[in-house]
Amino acid sequence: MDKNLHTSYSAKDIVTLEGLDAVRKRPGMYIGTTGAKGLHHILWEIVDNAMDEAMNGYADKISVTIYDDNSVSVEDNGRGIPVDDLGKKDKTALEEIFTVLHAGGKFDNEKYEFSGGLHGVGASVTNALSKWLRVKVFSGGSEYIAEFHSPEVDGKIKSGQIKMPLTKLAPSKKRGTLVTFLPDDKVFDKELYNYDLIKNRLRELAFLNKGITLSVEDRRVKNEEGAYKKSTNLYNGGISDFVEYVNRANAKQGDKVIYVESERKAFKVQLAMQYTESYGEKTISFVNNIPTTEGGSHETGFRSAITKCMNDYARKNNLLKQKDANLLGEDYRDGMTAILSIKMQNVQFEGQTKTKLGNPEVKGIVESMISEQLDLFFSIPKNKDSANYIVKRGIEAAKVRDAEKKAKDAQRLKNATTGSVLVGKFSACSGKDPTKNELFIVEGDSAGGSAKQGRDRSFQAILPLKGKPLNTEKKRIDEILKNDEIRAIIYALGTDFYRDFNIKNLKYHKIIILADADQDGAHIRAILLTFFYRYMRQLISEGHVYIGMPPLYKVQKKSDIRYAYNDNELENITTEFKSGYVIQRYKGLGEMNYDQLWDTTLDPKKRTLMRVTIDDAAEAELIISTLMGDNVELRKAFINENANFNKTDNFAEKHSE
């Protein structure tokens, strides 16, 4: 220890951050990241507040508008944020909500039976991380306005200060709240709002709350007729419509959607299921409209209910004989797409990101309610065909499961767990710390050779792909295990996969897909991400999967060499060089020599990676089914609309090191 132990440390050294300054000082504690995900998080906080009004029956319209300067507004036709005085402070309720952390009306369940914005930091955090924020309230026959800003005082930003106290304006017959704010580009590094991402989230909310109209308008973009880009969503079928939307790229078992719902004191559950001809289970769950992409106790209860209900039905109807063992839950869920939505009080999410439900008591509640409702549903004569199909599908899945186990056992013996499948292909690293180690999955032997030469062997491993891996969306497990490329990935990672996946055995905490920026490269990325999403999803949910971003251009003027990763960067470089430069367009990674690959793509100090995330499980399911499934027309339409093969905005977040 070389610190000076005599350095003074006393009360005067203790710094207290006043008001919302703590939010600006450590934004990651409140919104997770200051990248694109964080930028949209402060919008979702305001949208969640509007949705709480709708979810509790006080509003039926919510609209989002994006403006040219990247400001955004959220308007609802609810009761309006309270504008009366608090009584104990020289401040109105509205001003308290936007300037004080943990101030709100959602903690005692008297004004909101159910709420998504449970942490009570939403509006104030959005205010703290904005250059300015304006609130208009229409309530009690009048219009009110308050304005906030984050001025610089003595060289420091004072976050979320009141600029205009709440002021009563003209009489108005409207009702509701309109919040408009401009995110601070010093916090969010000039990130811009993504129309498609907002559109998808509002559509999801419309599915989850039938009868509520949610719209987004982008005033940065006009169509050929001169109208602004806009999307409006209203679904009177609720989550039944949601299941059909997710499954629209898949061949379905008839058009039958199984829907049940139940309500007890302060607890509601809705379940919609539909079976397709694809393999595996697709369960998408929500708590108070919040996506729980990592599942939780409500999903566990649902799965237990399905298993119990279907085994009981199979026994009662002699579809399983007395000598037969009960089927496993995964057998009954093969081919199933399910949307599970619960609304409850006193939610305990694991982590501020709200991705996993932690309330242990919910498992038993959901299991009991769904079991009861499914038993009733399948006791109705017209629904027996659906029940019979599920049992027969489960029996077939059990047979496949046994075949898969035999195939995996045989493959383990053949390869001695890792052996022959990796010989001559895989270049491991010398480091023994998985948290520091990286695995690059590289398109092509040529690029793989350059990567092996250019890498830092102490922590970077290289696995070249000789060809396109198998599209696992359409294959059974025993077929997947016959593919050399997929087997090589499984064994290199050390985690096994599917039912036997164990993330504790992961050998590389960064898994980086490195493919060309063209159609073939995009296809390889899609194939690999489909495999990880279907069979090793925890790798994605825990942030281990990345997309490498090699440059598209090399620009050289004499000894000055620059790399451009998109056309805008190319234009900036050539403008700076003015003349006398040479441009090389990289057609593939194989055109780079090893030192160029290190400088641009492998070196942690210089490279840019895109971390793959699952913020919208429903949209991920639809995209994978569309791109990798059998519906040719939907796939063509999707590719035509999204034909930028290096585009990752909807699926990944920038990760510079």
N, C-alpha and C positions, 0 to 999 in steps of 0.2 A: 504494500500500500504506500503510494508516494504522495498522497494528499497532505496538505499542511494542516495538522490537527489543531493548530492555534488560530486558524481562521475563525473570526467571530460569527456566531449564529444565534440570533436573539429574536424577540418578538417583532422587532422592526423589519425583519427579513421575511415575515409571513405576509403573503400577498392574498388578498381577498378579491375575487372577481365579482363585481357588482352586477345586479340585474341579469341581463342576457349575455354579458361579456364572456362568460364561461363557455357558452355555446360556440361563439366565434373562435375562441382560443383552442377548443378541442372539438371541432364539429363531428369528427369520426365517432365520438362517444354517443352522439345523438342520431346520426343519420348513416353511420357505417362507413361511408366513403364520400369524398368530395368530387368524384368522377360523375359520369352520366347517371349512375344508379342513385347517388345522393341528390343530384339535381331533381330527379323525378320523385325522390322520397319526400321532399318538402312540398311538392304538389299533391302527392297522395295524402299527406296529412290534412290538407284543406279539403280534398275530395272526401276523405273519410268522415270529416265533420259533417259535410252535407249529406253523406250517405246515412249517418246516424239519424238525421232528421227523417229521411225517407224510410229507413228500416223500422222506425218506431211509429210510422203512420202519419207523419206531419208534412211530408213533401212527396211529390210525384214527378218532379222535373229537376234535372241537374245538367248544367251545360258548362263546358270548358272552352275557353277561347285562347289561342296562341297569337301573339302580336309580333310585328316586325322586329322590335327591339329585344325579343326573347322574354318579354313580360308575359304573364299568363293570368287569366281570371277564372274563378269558379263561382257560379251562381246557382242558388237553389230557391225553391218557392216554399220554404219551411216557415217556422215561426219567427225567424230572425234572432240573431244573437241578442241576449238581454242588454238593454241600454240604460237601465236604472242604476242609481247609485248603490254602492255596496253598504254604505252606512258607517262602516268602521274605518274607511280610508277615504282620502280625497281623490277618489278614482271611481270611474264607472265599472260595471261588470265587464263590458267589452274591452276596456283598456287593460283591466287586470288579466283577461284571457290572453291578450296579445303581448303582454310585457312581463308576465310572471310564469316561471316554470311550474308545472303541476297545479295550474288553476283551471277549473272547468266544472261542468255539471254532470260528470259521468262516474263519480266515485261512490255514490250512495244508491244508485239504481232507481231513484225516485222520479227523475225527469227523463231518463233513458233506460228502458228495460234492458235493451241490448246495445252494445257499442263496440265498434272496431278500434276507435282511438282511445284505448284504455290507459295509456301512460300519462295522458294529460299534458304532454309537452308539444303537441303538434303545432298549434297556431303560433305559439311563442317562438318555437325553433324556426319556423318558416320566416317569421318576422326578423329574427336575429340574423339570418343568413341572406337577407335581401337588402338591396340598396334602398328601396322604399316599398311600402305596403299601404294600400288604401282599402278601407272597409266601408261599404254602404249597407245600411240596414233599413228594411221597409217593414215597419211594425206599428200597430196601434194607430193607423191612419196617417203616419208621417214618415218622412225620409230622414235618415241620420247619416253622418259621415265622420270618419276619424282617419287621420293619416299618421304614419310612422316612418322613420328613416334611420339610417345608421351613419351619422356624420363623423368626420375626423376632428378630434379635439386634442390639441397639444400632441399631434403626431400619432394619436391612437384612435382607432375606430370605436365609437360608442354604439353598441348594437341595439336596434329596436327601440329607439327613443320616440316619445310622442312628439310629433311635429304639429299636428292640429288636434286639439282635444275633441272629444265627441261633441258634434254640433248638430242641432236640429235644423233641418232645411224645410222645404215646402211640404204641404200636405200631399199624401200619396195613397192610392188605393192598392198598390202592390203589397206583397208580403214576401219575406225571404231575406237572404244575405248575399252580397256580391263582394268577393275578396279578390283584389288585383295586386300582384306584386312582381317586382323585378329581381331575380336572383343576382347576387353579387358575383360578377365574373372574376373578381380577385379570389373568391372562395372556390368557385367551380371551374376555374381555368378555361373560361369561354366555351364551356359545353353548351349545346343547344338542345331545346326540347324536341323529342322525337314523336312526330305525329302518329306513326304506326303503333308505337308502344302505348301511347295514351289511348288510342282508338281500341286496341285490344283489351286493355284493362277496363275501360268503360263498358265494352261489350260483355265482358265477364261479369261485371257488377249488374248489368241489365238481366243476364241469365239468372243470377242468384236472387234477384229481387223482382219477381214478375209484376208487371204493371207499372214499373218505374221507367221513365224515358231519360236516357243519358245520351248526350251528344257532345261532339268536339268539332270545333271549326278552326282551321288553320289560315289565318289572315296573312300568311307569308306566301301562299300559293293560290293562284287562280287557274281555273280550267279554261278550255277554249272558248266557252261562252262568257267568260269574265266573272264567274261566280267563285267564291272561295271554296277550298277543299273542305268537305264536311262529312261527318258520319253520325247517323242517329240510330239508336238502338232501343227497341221495346219488344219484350218477349212475354207474351201472356201465358206461354207454356212453362216458363221458368226453367228449372234444371232438366226437365224432360227435353225441351228444345236444346239445352246445352249438350246433352249426350249425343243427340242426333248431329249437332254441329261438329263435335269432336270426331264422330265416326263417319263423316260424310265421304271420306276417301277410302273407306273400307267396305267390303262386301258384308252385309248384315244378315243375321238369322231372322228373316222376315223383317218387319218394321216395328216389332213389338218392343216398347219401352216399358220396363217394370218400374213403377213409381209407388213409393209409400212415404207417408209422413206421420209424425206423431208429436204431440205436445203435452208436456206436463208443466207443473209450476216452474216458470222462469227457465224452461228448457224446451227447445224445438229441434227436431231432426227431420231432414228430408233426404231421401235416397232415390236416385234414378239409375237404372242399369240397362244395358243393352249388350247383346252378344254379337260378335263378329266372327268371321272365318280366320282371323289372325290368331297368333299364338300369344300366350302370356296374359298378364293382368294389367289393366290401366285404371288405377284408382286416383282420382283427383279430389282433394278434400279442402274444406274451408271452415273457418270458425269466425262467426260474426263478419262475414265477407272477406276475411283475411285469408289468402292462400297459405295452406300449411304444406309446403312442398316437401318437408321432411316427415310428414305424417304426425303420429302421436297417438294418444290414448283413444281418441275417437275412431281412428282407423283400425286399431287393434280390436275394439269392441265390435265394429262392423264386420270384420273378418271372422271373428268368433261366431257372430250371429249367423252368417252365411253357412259356415261349416255345420253348426248344430241344426239349423233349419233344414238344410238339404239332406243331411244324413238321416234325420228323423223322417222326412218325406220319403226318401228312398226305401227305408225299412217298412213304413206303413203301406207302401204301394208295391212291395215285393220287387223293387228294382235292384235292391241288394239282397242277396240270399243270406240266410242265417250264418252260413259258413264263411261268408265274405267279411273281410275287415272293413271298417269304416274308411271312407275316402278322406284324404287330406284336404284342407281348405284350399290349397293352391290348385288342386284338381278341379274343384267347382268354379274357381275364378279364371280358369284358362279361357281366353277369348273374351273375357268380360271387360267392358268399359263402364266405370261407375263414377258418378258424381255424388259426393257426400257433403252435405252442408248442415252444420249445426249452429244454433244461436243459444248463447248461455251467458250467465253472469259470472263475475269473479274469475275471469280467464287467467290462466298462468301459462304464458308462452315461454318457451325456453330461449332466452336471449331477446335483446331489443329488436332483432330483425323479424321476430314473430313468425318463424317457419315451422315450429313443432309445438303441438299442444302437450302440456305437461301435467294437467289435472288428472291424477290417478283414478278419481272416482268416476270420471266420464266413461271409462271402459265399460263398467257394469251397466251404467245408465243406457248407453247407446246399444249395447248387446241386448238388453232386455227389451227396449222399445222397438228395435228393428226386428228381432226374433218374433215378437208378438204380431207386428204388422205383416211380415212376410208369411207367417203361418196363415193369417187371415186371407192374404192375397192369393196364395196357392190353394186354399180350400174352395175357392170359387171355381165352378166347373170350367168356365171359359178360359181360365188361366192355367189349367193343368197341362196343356201342351208346352207352355214355357217351362214349367217345373220339370216335366219329363225330359225336355231337351237339355236342361242344365245337368241333370243327373247322368244322362247318357254321354254328354260331353265330358263330364267328370270321370266317368269310367274309362273312356278312351284316353283322357289325359293321364290317368294313373298308369295305363299300359305303356304310354310313351315315357313317363317318368322312370319306370323300371328299365326300359330300353336305354334311356339316357344314362342311368347309373352304370349299367354294364359297359356302355361305350366309354364313359369317363374312366372307369376302373381299368379297362383294357388299355386306354391311351396312357394312363399313368405308368402302367407297367412297361409299355413300349418305349416311352421316353425317359424312364427313370426320373420322373417328376419334371426335370428341366432338359436333360441331355440333348438327344439328337436333333430336336426341333430347332435349336438355336445355333448348332455348330456351323461355322463359316458365315454367319449372318449377323450375330449380335456382338457388339463391342461394349463390354461392361466398363464401369468406372472403378477406380481403385478405392474411392471413399466408402466408408462403412456407415455413415450417418444418413439414414433415409431422408431426414428433414432438409438436408443440403443437396442431395443427389437429384439429378435431372435425367429423364429419358426422352430423347428426341426420336419420334417415329417419322422417318424421312421417306419421301416419295422417290423411288428409283435408286438403282445401284450407283449411278454416277454421282448424284448428290450425296448419297450415303458415304461414298468414298471420300468426297471433299469434307464432309462433316466429321468423319473419323480422323482425318488429318488435322483439321482446324480446331477441334474441340479441346477443352481442358480435361484431360483424362482423370484428374483427381475427383471430379464430381459430375461429369457429363458422359452419359452412355448413349450409344447410337444403335437404333434398330432400323435398317433399310427395308423397304417393302419392294419386292420384285414386281409385283403387279397390284391390281386393285383387290383389296380384301373382299370377302364374301358380304353380300347384303344380308345381314342377319335378320332383317325385318320379316323376311319371307320363309325362314328356315327353322326347322326343329333343332334342338340342342345336339342330337347325334350327328346331324348334317353339318352344324357349325364346327364341331370338333374335328372334322375331316379337312378343314381349310388350314393350310400351313401358316398363312399370315396371321390369322386370328389366334391360332394355337401359340404362335411365337409371342404375341402380345400378352396373352394370359400368363404364360410361364415367365416372361421377362419381368412382369409386374409383381409376381409372387403372391397375389391375393386370391387365386382361383377365381371363379365367377358364378353368377346366378345364385342358386340356393347355397352354394358353398363359399360365396364371397366373404372375405374377412379383411377389412381394411387395415387391421393391426399388422398384417404381414406385408404391407406396401413397401417396396424397396426404393421407390422414387417419388418424392412428394411434389415434383413438377413433372407432368407428362405433357410434352409439347409436340403437337402435330405440325409437321413442317412439309407443306405441299406447295406446288406451283400455283401462281395466281391466274389460273385459267380454268376452263370448264372441267378438265380432268382432275385438276387439283381440288376444285370445289366438290366434285363427286367423291373423291377419296376422303375429304374432311367429313362430308355428310355420312358416308359409310361408317367411319370410325366413331363419330359422335353418336350415331344410331346404336352402335354396339355398346358403347360406354353407357348411354342413357338406358338401354333396355336391360343390360346384364351387370353393370358395375356403377349404378347410378350414384352411389355414395361418393365416388371419385369426383363427380361433377358438383354435387351438393356441398361437399366440403372444400371445393375450390382447388382441386389438384390438376384439372385439365386446362390446357392453354392452346392457343393457336399462334404459331410463330408467324411473324410478319416480315418476310423478305422484301427488299426493295424491288420496285418495278423498273427503275432507271438508274444508270450510272452516268453522271455528267462530269466531264473532265476538261479543264482548261489549263494547259501546261501541267504543272505538278499539283494543281489544286483539284482534288477529287471529291465530289459530293454524291450522295445517294438520295433519290426521291422515292417515297413510298406511295405516292398518288400523283395525279395530274396537277393538283394545286401546288404541291411542293416542287414539281418539275418547273412549273411556270415561274415560281418565286426564284428558283436557282438561275434559270436562264435569263430572267430579267436582271438579276444581279450581275451575271457574267457579261451581259450585253452581246458580246460576239466572240468568235474564236474558240468556241467550245465544241465538244463532240458528245453526242448522246448515244448511249448503248441501252437498248430495250432488252431486258432479260426475258427470254421466252420460257426459261425454267431454271430451277436451282442448279441443274447440272452445268450451266454455263459459267457459274462462279468457281473460281479457284478457292482453295481452302482458306487463304488469308482474307479474301473478300467475304467469305461466308462467316468467318469469325467476327470481322469488323462490323458486319451489318446485322447479323441474325443470331449468333451464338453468344457474343460477349455480353454478360449481364449489365455491364456499365453503359452500353450503347443501344442495345436491342429494345424493341417494343413487342410486348406479348399481349394477346387478348385472352383474358380469363373467361372461360365458358361458364355461364350461370344458368339456373333454371328459375327465373322469376315468375314465369307464366307457364305452369305445367300443361294447361289445356292447349295453349298455342303450340307448345313444344310437341305434344302428341299429334296435333293436326299437321304440323309441318313435316314431322317424320313420316307419318302415314301418307301424306301427299307426295313427298319426294321419293320415298322408298317403297311405296305400295303399288297396287295394280291399276289404279285409276289413271289412265293415260291422259284424259282430257284435263282433269284437275292439275296433274303434274305440269302439263304444257302451259296452262294458264298461270300457275305459280311462277314458273321459270320466266315466262314472258314479262311478268310484273316485277320480278326481282332478279333481273339478269346481270347483276353486278357480282361477279364471282369472288370478289375479295370483300364483299359486304358482310359485316358481322355485327352491325349495330344492335339487332334485335336479340342476339343470342350471347353476346360477350361484352365485357367491359375492359377498357384499356388498362394495361398494367405495365407501367414503366418502372424500371428499377434504378 
